[in-house]
């Protein structure tokens, strides 16, 4: 059986503030800022784990998944920006 590549087009509206239907420039910017704030918060928590004076460090598995979450947030930011760019580029061509 040959591996079939299926391209997904996920619905990213859950990242929009108020889960709005319209992808306006403001909604996209707000969404990226929200994801950036979430990622920065996780990075701050992770940075604290490297303080040698800190007691009660996280397990490696937890750190791994926290870093994976940050990576996923960054990929979501890219996907939102790319999708918005593609949509506005296609709209500009139609006008």
C-alpha positions as CSV (number, residue, x, y, z in Angstrom):
1,X,0.0,0.0,0.0
2,X,1.4,3.4,-1.0
3,X,1.4,6.1,1.6
4,X,-1.2,8.7,0.5
5,X,-0.6,12.3,1.4
6,X,-3.7,14.1,2.6
7,X,-3.6,17.8,2.9
8,X,-5.7,19.1,5.8
9,X,-7.2,22.5,6.1
10,X,-7.9,22.9,9.8
11,X,-10.4,25.4,11.1
12,X,-8.3,27.9,13.2
13,X,-11.3,30.0,14.4
14,X,-10.9,28.7,17.9
15,X,-7.8,30.9,18.1
16,X,-9.8,34.0,17.3
17,X,-10.9,36.2,20.2
18,X,-14.6,35.6,20.7
19,X,-14.4,32.7,18.1
20,X,-15.5,35.1,15.4
21,X,-16.3,33.9,11.9
22,X,-14.5,36.7,10.0
23,X,-10.7,36.6,9.7
24,X,-10.0,40.4,9.8
25,X,-6.5,41.7,10.2
26,X,-7.4,42.7,13.8
27,X,-8.6,39.2,14.6
28,X,-5.5,37.7,13.2
29,X,-3.3,40.1,15.1
30,X,-5.2,39.5,18.3
31,X,-4.9,35.7,17.8
32,X,-1.2,35.8,17.2
33,X,-0.7,38.1,20.2
34,X,-2.7,35.7,22.4
35,X,-0.7,32.7,21.2
36,X,2.5,34.6,21.8
37,X,1.5,35.4,25.3
38,X,0.7,31.8,26.0
39,X,4.0,30.6,24.6
40,X,5.9,33.2,26.5
41,X,4.2,32.1,29.7
42,X,5.1,28.5,29.2
43,X,8.7,29.5,28.4
44,X,8.9,31.5,31.7
45,X,7.7,28.4,33.6
46,X,10.3,26.3,31.8
47,X,13.1,28.8,32.4
48,X,12.4,28.5,36.2
49,X,13.3,24.9,36.0
50,X,16.9,25.7,35.3
51,X,17.3,27.7,38.5
52,X,19.7,25.5,40.5
53,X,18.3,26.9,43.8
54,X,14.7,25.9,42.9
55,X,13.2,23.0,44.7
56,X,10.7,20.6,43.0
57,X,11.7,20.5,39.4
58,X,9.4,19.2,36.7
59,X,10.0,15.8,35.2
60,X,11.7,15.6,31.8
61,X,8.5,14.3,30.3
62,X,6.6,17.4,31.5
63,X,9.3,19.7,30.2
64,X,9.3,17.9,26.8
65,X,5.5,18.3,26.4
66,X,5.6,21.9,27.6
67,X,8.2,22.6,24.9
68,X,6.1,20.7,22.3
69,X,3.2,22.9,23.3
70,X,5.2,26.1,22.7
71,X,6.4,24.7,19.3
72,X,2.7,23.9,18.4
73,X,1.7,27.5,19.3
74,X,4.4,28.9,17.1
75,X,3.2,26.6,14.2
76,X,-0.3,27.8,14.8
77,X,0.8,31.4,14.6
78,X,2.5,30.6,11.3
79,X,-0.6,28.8,10.0
80,X,-2.9,31.6,10.9
81,X,-0.7,34.2,9.2
82,X,-0.2,32.1,6.2
83,X,-3.9,31.3,5.8
84,X,-4.8,35.0,6.2
85,X,-2.1,35.9,3.6
86,X,-3.4,33.4,1.2
87,X,-7.0,34.5,1.6
88,X,-6.3,38.2,1.2
89,X,-4.0,37.5,-1.8
90,X,-6.7,35.5,-3.5
91,X,-9.3,38.2,-2.6
92,X,-7.0,40.9,-4.0
93,X,-6.7,39.0,-7.3
94,X,-10.5,38.8,-7.7
95,X,-10.9,42.5,-7.4
